């Protein structure tokens, strides 16, 4: 049998871990079960990743990169600022409908990581990457359209992602597609208003 290097085995194990945990949950993702999913020895998982937490970190990174790449690809080239934010928010929400298992797995991994010190850094990196990509897309849209930003791109990104994360939880627990679409549109409009300075936020002293 041909030797498979760790570099070649790594993406195979990540794919197997995602398939297994998306189907059966994070609790089922032992190194033994993931190895069996791919049909390799358990030692192969530890040789390639070191620990289960290292593999979980790689799974979070892969899921995030895949979802963010889809959103990046949806960025319109000629639309106005508000239309661009609406398109990006809509594209992000479509991934929930198209890949619900991936979003549920990311949510479960987030909760697991909060209770697992070895994954705190991975969790922080996951959220930082999402914020950075969202802020960059907001910046690019503003520069392309000449939109003056009254709020920082990071603030707009946090607003968008906070609303999105809440919607994902609602979809998982109490789905309502019609209501969700209204909220997604409102979220995009709110982000555009925040960016443009027309959201009507109270003064700090009044908050």
C-alpha positions in Angstrom: 0.0 0.0 0.0 1.4 3.4 -1.0 2.5 5.6 1.9 0.4 8.7 2.5 2.2 11.7 4.0 0.8 13.7 6.9 0.3 16.6 4.6 -1.9 14.5 2.3 -3.7 12.8 5.2 -4.6 16.1 6.9 -7.4 17.3 4.6 -8.8 13.8 4.4 -9.1 13.6 8.2 -10.6 17.1 8.4 -13.2 16.1 5.8 -13.9 12.9 7.7 -14.3 14.7 11.0 -16.7 17.3 9.5 -18.8 14.5 7.9 -18.9 12.5 11.1 -19.6 15.4 13.5 -22.1 17.1 11.2 -24.0 13.8 11.1 -23.7 12.7 14.7 -22.6 15.8 16.7 -19.4 16.9 18.3 -19.7 14.5 21.2 -19.3 11.6 18.7 -16.1 13.1 17.3 -13.5 11.0 19.1 -10.2 10.3 17.4 -11.2 6.6 17.2 -14.5 7.4 15.5 -12.9 9.9 13.1 -10.2 7.4 12.2 -12.9 4.7 11.6 -14.8 7.2 9.4 -11.8 7.4 7.1 -10.8 3.8 7.5 -7.4 4.4 9.1 -5.8 3.6 12.4 -6.4 5.8 15.4 -2.7 6.5 15.6 -2.9 8.2 12.2 -5.1 10.9 13.7 -2.7 11.6 16.5 0.4 11.4 14.2 -1.2 14.0 11.9 -2.7 16.4 14.4 -1.3 15.5 17.8 -4.5 15.9 19.8 -8.2 15.8 19.3 -8.3 19.5 20.0 -5.8 20.2 17.3 -8.1 18.4 14.8 -11.1 20.3 16.1 -9.2 23.6 15.6 -8.5 22.5 12.0 -12.2 21.7 11.5 -13.3 25.1 12.7 -10.8 26.8 10.4 -11.9 24.8 7.4 -15.6 25.4 8.0 -15.0 29.2 8.4 -12.8 29.4 5.3 -15.3 27.6 3.2 -18.2 29.8 4.3 -16.3 33.1 4.0 -15.1 32.2 0.6 -18.6 31.8 -0.6 -19.6 35.2 0.7 -16.5 36.8 -0.9 -17.4 35.3 -4.3 -20.9 36.9 -4.0 -19.7 40.5 -3.7 -21.2 42.5 -6.5 -18.8 44.5 -8.7 -21.0 47.5 -9.5 -23.9 47.8 -7.0 -24.2 50.7 -4.6 -23.1 50.4 -1.0 -26.5 49.5 0.5 -27.1 47.0 -2.3 -23.7 45.5 -1.7 -24.3 45.0 2.0 -27.7 43.4 1.2 -26.1 41.1 -1.3 -23.3 40.0 1.1 -25.8 39.5 4.0 -28.1 37.6 1.7 -25.2 35.4 0.5 -24.2 34.6 4.0 -27.7 33.7 5.0 -28.1 31.4 2.0 -25.2 29.3 3.3 -27.4 28.5 6.3 -30.1 27.1 4.0 -27.7 25.3 1.8 -25.3 24.0 4.5 -27.3 23.8 7.7 -25.2 20.9 9.1 -22.0 23.1 8.8 -23.6 25.9 10.7 -24.9 23.6 13.4 -21.5 22.0 13.7 -19.8 25.4 14.0 -22.3 26.4 16.7 -21.7 23.2 18.6 -17.9 23.6 18.3 -18.2 27.1 19.6 -20.0 25.9 22.7 -17.6 23.1 23.1 -14.6 25.4 22.7 -15.9 27.8 25.4 -15.6 24.9 27.9 -12.3 23.7 26.6 -9.2 25.8 27.5 -7.1 24.1 24.7 -9.6 25.5 22.1 -9.9 29.1 23.5 -7.3 30.4 21.1 -8.9 28.6 18.2 -12.3 30.1 19.0 -10.9 33.6 19.3 -9.1 33.1 15.9 -12.3 31.9 14.3 -14.3 35.0 15.4 -11.4 37.3 14.6 -11.1 35.9 11.1 -14.9 36.3 10.5 -14.8 39.9 11.7 -11.7 40.8 9.7 -13.2 39.4 6.5 -16.5 41.2 7.1 -14.8 44.5 7.9 -12.6 44.2 4.8 -15.7 43.6 2.6 -17.4 46.7 4.2 -14.2 48.7 3.5 -14.0 47.6 -0.1 -17.6 48.4 -0.7 -17.2 51.8 0.8 -14.1 52.6 -1.2 -15.7 51.3 -4.5 -18.9 53.3 -4.0 -17.5 56.4 -2.4 -19.5 55.8 0.8 -18.4 57.8 3.8 -18.4 55.6 6.9 -19.7 57.2 10.0 -18.9 54.0 11.9 -15.7 51.9 11.7 -15.8 48.9 9.3 -15.1 46.7 12.4 -18.2 48.1 14.2 -20.4 47.5 11.1 -18.9 44.0 10.8 -19.6 43.2 14.4 -23.2 44.5 14.0 -23.8 42.2 11.0 -22.2 39.1 12.5 -23.9 39.6 15.9 -27.3 39.6 14.1 -26.3 36.7 11.9 -25.2 34.5 14.7 -28.4 35.2 16.5 -30.4 34.3 13.4 -28.5 31.0 13.0 -29.5 30.0 16.6 -33.1 30.9 15.9 -33.1 28.9 12.7 -31.7 25.9 14.6 -34.1 26.2 17.5 -37.3 27.8 16.0 -37.2 28.1 12.2 -39.5 30.5 10.4 -38.2 31.1 6.9 -40.5 34.0 6.1 -39.7 35.9 9.3 -36.0 35.1 8.9 -35.9 36.7 5.4 -37.5 39.9 6.8 -34.9 40.0 9.6 -32.0 39.4 7.2 -33.2 42.3 5.0 -33.6 44.5 8.1 -30.1 43.5 9.3 -28.6 44.6 6.1 -30.5 47.8 6.1 -29.5 48.5 9.7 -25.9 47.8 8.9 -26.0 50.3 6.0 -27.7 52.9 8.2 -25.1 52.3 10.9 -22.3 52.7 8.4 -23.9 55.8 6.9 -24.6 57.5 10.2 -28.4 57.4 9.9 -29.3 54.6 12.3 -30.3 57.1 15.0 -28.2 55.7 17.9 -28.7 57.4 21.3 -25.8 59.5 22.6 -23.5 57.7 24.9 -24.8 59.7 27.9 -28.4 58.6 27.1 -27.6 54.9 26.4 
